[in-house]
Amino acid sequence: MLRIYLAPHDPGTRNALRRALRDHPDIRLVRSEAEADVVVHDADPRASHVSRVAKDMRLTDRERQVLQRLASGHGNAEIAAELMVSTSTVKFHLAAIFAKLGVHTRTEAVATGVRQGLVML
């Protein structure tokens, strides 16, 4: 069973997708992004895209802690000291966060984390 969260801002698009997917036997529409395997967005009204949010791609608790400290402006050494790990471990967590969020920079990671409700500023 594939769980889908529909996030388009345009009500017409959202309703059309809902109707198209409603009766599919292998699809269940869910009410929150956290429950979803697939999230359908249309941040750009000219084009919708689907991003997979597989269960094994969700951030671990430690990765969330690293991302929260990153959002607070901490550097790798500060994060390592606060979490009592090495800077190499912090770099490892950052690489995993970047891969899971589909981003390439620290700024993108924080912005995506905020949008997804993973961190608070």
C-alpha positions in Angstrom: 0.0 0.0 0.0 1.4 3.3 -1.1 0.5 6.3 1.2 0.3 9.7 -0.6 -0.1 13.1 0.9 -1.4 15.8 -1.6 0.1 19.2 -0.9 -0.8 21.3 -4.0 -1.8 24.8 -3.2 -4.3 25.0 -6.1 -7.6 23.5 -4.9 -8.4 22.4 -8.5 -5.2 20.5 -8.8 -5.6 18.9 -5.4 -9.2 17.8 -6.1 -8.3 16.4 -9.5 -5.5 14.4 -8.0 -7.7 13.2 -5.2 -10.4 12.0 -7.6 -7.8 10.3 -9.8 -6.2 8.4 -6.9 -9.2 7.8 -4.7 -10.3 4.4 -6.1 -6.9 2.9 -6.8 -6.6 -0.3 -4.7 -2.9 0.1 -3.9 -3.0 3.8 -2.9 -4.2 5.4 0.4 -4.4 9.2 0.7 -3.2 10.4 4.1 -3.7 13.6 6.0 -0.2 14.5 6.9 3.2 14.5 5.2 4.7 12.5 8.1 2.5 9.6 7.3 3.3 9.6 3.6 5.5 7.5 1.4 5.0 10.0 -1.4 4.4 13.7 -1.2 2.9 15.5 -4.2 3.7 19.3 -4.3 3.1 22.1 -6.7 5.2 24.9 -5.2 5.6 26.1 -8.8 2.0 26.4 -10.2 3.3 25.6 -13.7 4.5 22.2 -12.7 3.8 19.5 -10.1 6.5 17.1 -8.9 6.5 14.0 -6.8 9.1 13.5 -4.1 9.5 10.1 -2.5 9.7 10.1 1.2 10.5 6.5 2.0 10.4 5.4 5.6 14.1 4.5 5.6 14.8 8.0 4.3 13.4 9.8 7.3 15.9 11.5 9.6 17.0 9.7 12.7 16.7 11.4 16.1 20.5 12.2 16.1 20.2 13.6 12.5 17.4 15.9 13.7 19.6 17.0 16.6 22.4 17.9 14.2 20.0 19.7 11.9 18.5 21.7 14.7 22.0 22.8 15.8 22.8 23.6 12.2 19.7 25.7 12.0 20.9 27.6 15.2 24.0 28.6 13.3 26.4 26.1 15.0 29.6 24.9 13.2 30.7 21.3 13.0 33.0 21.7 16.0 30.3 23.2 18.2 27.8 20.5 17.2 30.4 17.8 18.0 31.1 19.3 21.4 27.4 19.7 22.3 26.6 16.1 21.2 29.8 14.7 22.6 30.9 13.1 19.2 33.7 13.7 16.9 33.6 16.3 14.0 33.9 13.3 11.7 30.7 11.9 13.1 29.0 15.3 12.6 30.2 15.3 9.0 28.8 11.8 8.6 25.4 12.9 9.9 25.4 16.0 7.7 26.1 13.8 4.6 23.2 11.6 5.6 20.9 14.6 6.2 21.8 16.1 2.8 21.1 12.8 1.0 17.8 12.2 2.8 16.6 15.7 2.2 17.9 15.9 -1.4 20.0 19.0 -0.8 23.6 20.0 -1.4 24.3 22.8 1.1 23.8 23.6 4.8 21.5 26.4 3.9 19.3 24.2 1.8 19.2 21.6 4.5 18.0 24.1 7.1 15.4 25.6 4.7 14.1 22.1 3.8 14.1 21.1 7.4 12.0 24.2 8.4 9.6 23.6 5.5 9.1 20.0 6.5 8.7 20.9 10.2 11.8 19.0 11.2 13.4 22.0 12.9 12.3 25.3 14.5 14.1 28.6 14.1 
